[in-house]
Amino acid sequence: MLKEEIGDRASEIIWRGRQWIVTNFGLETLGDPFPYEVAATRLTEGWQGADESLLAWPMELAGKTWVDYRDFVTAYLVALGVHQEAYSPVDVATIKASLNEGRAMWEATKAEMLGDMDDD
């Protein structure tokens, strides 16, 4: 495993994607364009949005224009597998529903951005 300085601490990198990494801490961006981290203990927190049966992180990050959502989904699933002992249990149906809803939100966000560019 690689060790890398991330923020104020050194993290062991367990999996590395284009934008996201899974570390011994949890789930983190590589730093660009924004540093972002989710502790392993928080991976299955509920979303405080319209549908509270969904998981927070797939929904929260789907609406951020800088997120490589496909890379996030892969990293999120790896993090769930690696850190099973750290977070509150959640059923597979909830994970699937959250990722599907998040993907739809991400695609709508991308389409809106592209539409805004066409208006220029």
PyMOL commands that set and color helices and strands:
alter all, ss='L'
color gray80, all
select helices_A, chain A and resi 40-42+56-62+69-82+92-118
alter helices_A, ss='H'
color red, helices_A
select strands_A, chain A and resi 2-6+9-16+20-23+26-29+37-39
alter strands_A, ss='S'
color yellow, strands_A
deselect
rebuild
show_as cartoon
